[in-house]
Amino acid sequence: MNEANKSDNIVHAPKMVKITKVIQENPTVSSIEMKAPNIARIAEPGQFVMVWCPGVDEAPMGLSIIDKEKGIIAITVEQVGEATRAVCSKKAGDFLGIRGPYGKGFALKGKKIVAVGGGYGMAPLRALIQKFLKLNIFDTIDVIIAAKTKEQLVFLKEMEKLAEKNSRIFIQPCTDDGTRGMKGLAHQALLKIVSEKKVDEVYAVGPELMLKKVFEITEKHGIELQVSLTRYVKCAIGLCGQCVLDPTGTILCTEGPVFNSNKLREIKKCFGKYTRDASGQKITF
Ligand SMILES: Cc1cc2nc3c(=O)[nH]c(=O)nc-3n(C[C@H](O)[C@H](O)[C@H](O)COP(=O)(O)OP(=O)(O)OC[C@H]3O[C@@H](n4cnc5c(N)ncnc54)[C@H](O)[C@@H]3O)c2cc1C
């Protein structure tokens, strides 16, 4: 399907879709699978949907599963406030309002790849890794899964199973407290990998300070990077200007949320430094 046909098919009014499965990934993160064939058909890894919990709020969420054959999508949600708590309290058979998919996802580039996921950042990377596997267009994938402590590692078991079946996939868990895998931060695990082997492309999703550290490493080693950023998203269609990035005025919801190294150099005024809240006030990281 070409880009013009895809944009004709985007669902702009929230459509109530049925939840088919809820999996509690850890004490605060749940994956919610939904039957949404119209979205699954056109969505790409790294794009996001707006998830509406009637009577509560609407929130942007990346897609952790895009199953075009079964017409299933999944979101993986960390409970941080009212909307995310309400979404995580849903059960199979309940409904959520979904619109999208929105934004620009990952460009599938590189043969020797590293995926770096901090916390729920593993969500869009899971869909990306599945796509690389399906198309079989990679030599190796190193997956760094980072969290504060072992209970918070997202998709570790699933990724380890993938690595058992595929000798070109390597998993590196990484915890701040050393309870599982390497003791330290995600960028330190990345530094070890790029010092030991050739890497073409790094994909990273997680807290922005982690992304900034990852960017410093890829810049120093001349490696291309794609990251998924978050800003306060309201309309998701590029109209309200809430999610613009300084100093270029880049609109995250339509031009991102995935940005490459070139773009990160252009937005260095705000990248890793500050975001904005719902009223536009600057919040430093
Ligand atoms: C493109 C994109 C993809 C995202 N993907 C995921 C994901 O896969 N899984 C996940 O758990 N979270 C994801 N988020 C973050 C998620 O949207 C927020 O955690 C959620 O909106 C918080 O809502 P709340 O009512 O629970 O919390 P609140 O108490 O309202 O806020 C908690 C925090 O979330 C931020 N936030 C609140 N509303 C929004 C909003 N509309 N847009 C962005 N940030 C907001 C606040 O600034 C605050 O820092 C994504 C955000 C963006 C922009």
The ligand as a MOL file (V3000), in Angstrom:
LIG
                    3D

  0  0  0     0  0            999 V3000
M  V30 BEGIN CTAB
M  V30 COUNTS 53 58 0 0 0
M  V30 BEGIN ATOM
M  V30 1 C 4.4980 9.1460 20.8040 0
M  V30 2 C 4.3140 8.6480 22.2110 0
M  V30 3 C 4.2930 7.2840 22.4430 0
M  V30 4 C 4.1320 6.8130 23.7640 0
M  V30 5 N 4.1210 5.4670 23.9460 0
M  V30 6 C 3.9150 4.9660 25.1820 0
M  V30 7 C 3.8780 3.5620 25.4020 0
M  V30 8 O 4.0590 2.7550 24.4760 0
M  V30 9 N 3.6390 3.1240 26.6590 0
M  V30 10 C 3.4520 3.9900 27.7100 0
M  V30 11 O 3.2310 3.5450 28.8350 0
M  V30 12 N 3.4870 5.3370 27.5400 0
M  V30 13 C 3.7130 5.8460 26.3000 0
M  V30 14 N 3.7540 7.2170 26.1160 0
M  V30 15 C 3.5830 8.1040 27.2940 0
M  V30 16 C 2.1050 8.1750 27.6580 0
M  V30 17 O 1.3910 8.8080 26.6210 0
M  V30 18 C 1.9330 8.9700 28.9770 0
M  V30 19 O 2.5710 8.2470 30.0080 0
M  V30 20 C 0.4440 9.1140 29.3260 0
M  V30 21 O -0.1730 10.0150 28.4310 0
M  V30 22 C 0.2930 9.5940 30.7630 0
M  V30 23 O -1.0610 9.8460 31.0400 0
M  V30 24 P -1.6410 9.7020 32.5420 0
M  V30 25 O -2.9780 10.3470 32.6070 0
M  V30 26 O -1.5660 8.2820 32.9830 0
M  V30 27 O -0.5680 10.4900 33.4120 0
M  V30 28 P -0.4950 11.9990 33.8620 0
M  V30 29 O -0.5510 12.0260 35.3550 0
M  V30 30 O -1.4680 12.8300 33.0770 0
M  V30 31 O 0.9650 12.3840 33.3940 0
M  V30 32 C 2.1060 11.6080 33.7500 0
M  V30 33 C 3.2250 11.9580 32.7950 0
M  V30 34 O 2.8290 11.6570 31.4340 0
M  V30 35 C 2.8960 12.8340 30.6200 0
M  V30 36 N 1.7070 12.9060 29.7650 0
M  V30 37 C 0.4370 13.1030 30.1810 0
M  V30 38 N -0.3840 13.1970 29.1040 0
M  V30 39 C 0.3960 13.0880 28.0140 0
M  V30 40 C 0.1420 13.1540 26.6200 0
M  V30 41 N -1.0850 13.3640 26.1220 0
M  V30 42 N 1.1860 13.0180 25.7760 0
M  V30 43 C 2.4330 12.7780 26.2250 0
M  V30 44 N 2.7440 12.7270 27.5420 0
M  V30 45 C 1.7280 12.8840 28.4250 0
M  V30 46 C 2.8850 13.9980 31.5980 0
M  V30 47 O 3.5430 15.1330 31.0410 0
M  V30 48 C 3.6020 13.4500 32.8000 0
M  V30 49 O 5.0010 13.5290 32.6080 0
M  V30 50 C 3.9570 7.7310 24.8390 0
M  V30 51 C 3.9710 9.0950 24.5870 0
M  V30 52 C 4.1560 9.5600 23.2950 0
M  V30 53 C 4.1850 11.0430 23.0260 0
M  V30 END ATOM
M  V30 BEGIN BOND
M  V30 1 1 1 2
M  V30 2 1 2 3
M  V30 3 2 2 52
M  V30 4 2 3 4
M  V30 5 1 4 5
M  V30 6 1 4 50
M  V30 7 2 5 6
M  V30 8 1 6 7
M  V30 9 1 6 13
M  V30 10 2 7 8
M  V30 11 1 7 9
M  V30 12 1 9 10
M  V30 13 2 10 11
M  V30 14 1 10 12
M  V30 15 2 12 13
M  V30 16 1 13 14
M  V30 17 1 14 15
M  V30 18 1 14 50
M  V30 19 1 15 16
M  V30 20 1 16 17
M  V30 21 1 16 18
M  V30 22 1 18 19
M  V30 23 1 18 20
M  V30 24 1 20 21
M  V30 25 1 20 22
M  V30 26 1 22 23
M  V30 27 1 23 24
M  V30 28 2 24 25
M  V30 29 1 24 26
M  V30 30 1 24 27
M  V30 31 1 27 28
M  V30 32 2 28 29
M  V30 33 1 28 30
M  V30 34 1 28 31
M  V30 35 1 31 32
M  V30 36 1 32 33
M  V30 37 1 33 34
M  V30 38 1 33 48
M  V30 39 1 34 35
M  V30 40 1 35 36
M  V30 41 1 35 46
M  V30 42 1 36 37
M  V30 43 1 36 45
M  V30 44 2 37 38
M  V30 45 1 38 39
M  V30 46 1 39 40
M  V30 47 2 39 45
M  V30 48 1 40 41
M  V30 49 2 40 42
M  V30 50 1 42 43
M  V30 51 2 43 44
M  V30 52 1 44 45
M  V30 53 1 46 47
M  V30 54 1 46 48
M  V30 55 1 48 49
M  V30 56 2 50 51
M  V30 57 1 51 52
M  V30 58 1 52 53
M  V30 END BOND
M  V30 END CTAB
M  END
